[in-house]
Amino acid sequence: MSDPSLLALTLAEARDGLARKSFSARELTAAYNDAVSEIEPLNAYITPTPERALEMAGAADRRLAKGNALPLDGIPIAVKDLYCTKGVLTTAASHILDRFCPPYESTVTEKLWHSGAVMLGKTNLDEFAMGSSSTTSFYGPVESPWRRPGDNRPLVPGGSSGGSAAAVAARAAVAATGTDTGGSIRQPASYCGIVGLKPTYGRCSRWGVVAFASSLDHPGPMTRTVRDAAIMLHAMAGHDPRDSTSAPLPVPDFEAALTGDIRGLRVGIPKEYRAEGMSAEIEAIWQQGANWLQGAGADPVEISLPMTKYALPTYYIIAPAEASSNLARYDGVRFGLRVEGDSLDEMYELTRAAGFGPEVRRRILVGTYVLSAGYYDDYYLKAQRVRSLIARDFAAAFERVDCILAPTAPSAAFAIGENSDDPIAMYLNDVFTVPSSLAGLPAISVPAGLSRDGLPVGLQIIGRAFDEETVLRIAYVLESAAQFRQVPSFVAGDRR
Amino acid sequence: MIEGATGPWEAVIGLEVHAQVVSKAKLFSGAATDFGAEPNSQVSLVDAAFPGMLPVINRFCVELAVKTGLGLEAEIRLESVFDRKNYFYPDLPPGYQISQYQQPVVGRGKLTLDMSDGTVREIGITRVHLEQDAGKSLHDQHPSLSYVDLNRAGIALMEIVSEPDLRSAEEAGLYLRKLRSILRYLGTCDGNMEEGSLRCDCNVSMRRPGEPYGTRCEIKNLNSVRYVMQAIEYEGRRQIEILEKGGAIEQQTRLFDVARGITRSMRSKEEAHDYRYFPDPDLLPLVLDPGWVARLRAELPELPDAKKARFVSQYGLSPDDAGVLVAEKETALFFERVATGRDPKAAAHWIMGDLFGALNRFGIGIEASPVSAEQLGALIDLIADGTLSSRLAKDVFAEMVATRAHPASIVEAKGLRQVTDQGEIAAAIDAVLAANSDKFAEYRAGRDKLYGFFVGQIMRATAGKANPALVNRLLKEKLAQ
C-alpha cells in the first residue's frame, strides 16, 4: 500500500524529499497512481497512464541514485488532454478525435519529461477547451473536489482545464499542465483553490497542443503553490523554432524571483472591473488582497482600463473565428472519427455532426459567420481593432504600475447543470480573464479566501509582457498573506 | 481585334500564373518536393494537418519570391501577411490554404512584350504572392473510392497576377513565354509546364473597342502555352457569339477540355466559395530587412531585356536575332561563349541556323547540344582562316553533330581542307572550259547565266574544296580574257 502522506507535499517539498532520499520516485508515483484511482468519481482523468508513470519514476530513481538528478526528477504530474503525447490517446475531450494516438510529443510535455517529470495521465476538459465548467467533455463532466458545506450538489471545477485543476486540488497530481485561451487555467484554479499561471503569449510553445484559438492559446502550469508554478513554468517555457509565435527569449530563473520583497511596487486596481457586475463578497476579497499587498510595502494605485467592457464580445468573436478554421481539419479523412456517407459532403456532415458536441458546433457556427463575406468587417475586423485598443489600455496602465490586481472570476464555483442552458451566462465567467488573454499578458490566479458559502475564490495578478518574474514575486507575497489552508471536501488519501 | 458579325471586338485578358518555387523543401514544412515520388512519401505531419502542428515559413522560398518581384521591377513590400483561405476538400488537409490575400509580398511591377511587328508592349503586374499548393485527388484508381496524394500539399507557389492588359491569345502566349524566361533567368521557377511547375488561370472578357470592361470568365488550370492560347481563342469566340445574339455573359469559372478544344462551365458566381480569408494566427507578419532586399537586388542576374539590348549594342545583332538568342538563358550563354573573340554575326547565324535545326530534329535543348560552344567556335575559326568554305563548313557541322568530334579532326580525317592554291584552281577552270567549249562559246555570245554552271562544274571538279572566292576571281579573269 502506498503512503498517502506523500500526497500532501507541494512540488518543491516533493523535490526536496526526493533529493534527500526520504522516499523514492517510485514510492511517490505509486501513491499518486493510487490517488488517481481514488478520485475516479471526479472524472478528472480521461486516460490514466500508471504503468508509464512507474517506468518514468524508475528512470528518475536511477538518475537520483547517481546524483545527476534533473530539475523535476520523479515529480508526478497530470497533462491536460489537449497536449499531444506520443503513443498515448489524445482526445481534446472530443469524440471527433476518437482513438487518436499522436506519433509525436508536444514541445511543452517533451520539455517536462526531459526535466524528469512523471506522467500520471491525461486530464479531462471542456471539448476542445471550449467552456468554463468542464461539462462539455465527450467523456462526461468533471466534478470539483469541493462541496458547499451542508450542500451535497456536485460543483463544477471551472474550465476548460477543470480536470487538471480538480486533480491538483484533490491531490491526485502534484501539478498539471493547463491551457488558457480566455481564462481556462486561471478560472478553474480559482474555483478549485489552487494556483494557475497563464504565461505571456509566446513564452510556452503551442507546438503539439491541439489548437482552439491560435492567437489566444497559452500553455501554462497549474499547481498548489506559487513556488511550484515558478518551478513548472521554468521547465515548460522556452523558444521553440517549430512555433513561429514562440518568443526567442531566454528563460529566467523564476523561482529566484520569489524574494518576498515587493516594497515600492505599484499595484494597479482597475476601476472598470468593479462595474462588471461584481458581487460584494468578491469585491471584499479583492479589497483584502489590495490591503495585503499594501501591508507588504506595495502601493495600490487606481487605474483605468476603459476598453474592459468590450473585451468579452471581442473575445467571443476572435476565438470562435480562429476555432472555426482550426477545427476544419477534423473532417474524417485522415484520423479520428469517420462516419461514412453516400458522398463526400455527406461524409463530412455526418462525421462532424457526430464528432462535435453542441458547444463546439455553436462556436464553429459563430466563427464561420463572423468571417463570412459581408460580415468580416463588422465583426472580425472590428474585433481585431478593439483587441489592439485593449492591448493599448494595458500598455498605458503599465507606464504607471508594475502589475494589476483583479479578481479571477466574478463568482465562486457553481453547481453542475447551472448556467448550462444559457451560453451567455457561461461566457460571463471569463469577464476578468479575457482582457489579459487578448493582450497576451502574463496573469496568475492565487487562492485568496473563501466565499460566503465556503468555496475558494482566487485573485489574479496581471503583469507586463514577459515579466512573469514580477507577477510571481507579487503572487508569492499575496499567497503568503492569504494563508489559504483550506482543503476540498474530497482529497485522495484522506480516508486511507 | 476580332471581327464579329456585327463589328469588331477586343479581348481583355489577365493571367494568374502559379509558379512552383524552386525549393527542396515545402513552404511551411521541411518535407521534400521531388517530382514523381511515390504517393504520400513526401508528407510531414504539418502537411497532413495533424492536431497541434504549426507552419514555419521557409526563408529560401521568401527569398525566391522577392527575387521574382525584383525581376519584374516590382515593389517589394517589407511587411506582408499570410492569410488562411478556408474550404473543405480531402486534398487540403487543414481545411484552409495558407496564402497572401490583402498584403502580398510583392506589389506592382511590369513585364515587356516584344511584339512581332517590332514594337514593345508593357504589361502591368498586379502582384506576386506566396501560397501553398494543395495535394492531388485521384479518382481513377478504384471504382468507388477516391485516393489522395499529399506530396504536393504545402509546396511553395508564387501566384503572379497580371493586370487585364493583354488583348489577344498571341499576347497571352508572348506574356507566358516571357514570364517563364524571366523566372528561369532568376532561377526561381524551373518553368516546367509538363510537370506542373507553371500553371495558368486566364480571365477573359470581350468588349467593343473603347468601351468599359465586360463580364469575365476565368479558365482554370491550363498547363501549356498552346492550351492557354487555344482556350482564349475559343472563349473569345464563345463570348462574342453570346453577345452578338444580344445575350449577357455570366460570370463563371470554366475548364478547358483539351481533347475537344473547348471551355465548359465549372461553377457560376452564385456557387463561388466564400473563402473566409483571415490572417493566419499561427504566423507572424512577414517582415523583410531592407538591407537584405538590397543585397538580393544587387545580386540579380542580367535579365532578358537588358541582355537583348546589350547583344544589340555590343555584338551588333539585329533586335530580332538578339531576342531569339536571349529567350533562354542557356542559349544566350552559349552564344556569348561562341561570339567572344569571333564574328558575333557568324556565331548568331550558326546557332540560329544549323544548331537550332539540329536541336529541333533531336527535340533537345541547347544544354544537351551535341556540339559544344567551343567546337562551334573552332568551326567558325576554320572558316575565318580560310581552311573551310561556308559550304564545306556545313558538311563539317553535320559531321560534328553526328560524331560529336572536333571540327579540326574532321577536316583532317576527311581531307576537307579548302583548296586555295591558285594554280590548282586555274587548272581546274581550264579543264572545265575545255570540256565545255560549246557552253563557253554560248557564254561569250552573251548567255551570262552560264556563269553559275561553270562555278558548279569547277566546285565539282575540286570535290567542293575550292575556295569559292578564288574560284570567282580566277573564273572572271579567265572569262574576261
Boltz contact constraints between the chains, C-beta under 6 A:
constraints:
  - contact:
      token1: [A, 84]
      token2: [B, 52]
      max_distance: 6.0
  - contact:
      token1: [A, 207]
      token2: [B, 54]
      max_distance: 6.0
  - contact:
      token1: [A, 208]
      token2: [B, 52]
      max_distance: 6.0
  - contact:
      token1: [A, 209]
      token2: [B, 52]
      max_distance: 6.0
  - contact:
      token1: [A, 210]
      token2: [B, 51]
      max_distance: 6.0
  - contact:
      token1: [A, 210]
      token2: [B, 52]
      max_distance: 6.0
  - contact:
      token1: [A, 214]
      token2: [B, 281]
      max_distance: 6.0
  - contact:
      token1: [A, 214]
      token2: [B, 282]
      max_distance: 6.0
  - contact:
      token1: [A, 215]
      token2: [B, 281]
      max_distance: 6.0
  - contact:
      token1: [A, 243]
      token2: [B, 54]
      max_distance: 6.0
  - contact:
      token1: [A, 244]
      token2: [B, 56]
      max_distance: 6.0
  - contact:
      token1: [A, 244]
      token2: [B, 283]
      max_distance: 6.0
  - contact:
      token1: [A, 244]
      token2: [B, 284]
      max_distance: 6.0
  - contact:
      token1: [A, 322]
      token2: [B, 281]
      max_distance: 6.0
  - contact:
      token1: [A, 325]
      token2: [B, 84]
      max_distance: 6.0
  - contact:
      token1: [A, 325]
      token2: [B, 86]
      max_distance: 6.0
  - contact:
      token1: [A, 325]
      token2: [B, 96]
      max_distance: 6.0
  - contact:
      token1: [A, 328]
      token2: [B, 95]
      max_distance: 6.0
  - contact:
      token1: [A, 329]
      token2: [B, 49]
      max_distance: 6.0
  - contact:
      token1: [A, 329]
      token2: [B, 94]
      max_distance: 6.0
  - contact:
      token1: [A, 329]
      token2: [B, 95]
      max_distance: 6.0
  - contact:
      token1: [A, 333]
      token2: [B, 90]
      max_distance: 6.0
  - contact:
      token1: [A, 334]
      token2: [B, 48]
      max_distance: 6.0
  - contact:
      token1: [A, 371]
      token2: [B, 276]
      max_distance: 6.0
  - contact:
      token1: [A, 371]
      token2: [B, 278]
      max_distance: 6.0
  - contact:
      token1: [A, 372]
      token2: [B, 274]
      max_distance: 6.0
  - contact:
      token1: [A, 373]
      token2: [B, 274]
      max_distance: 6.0
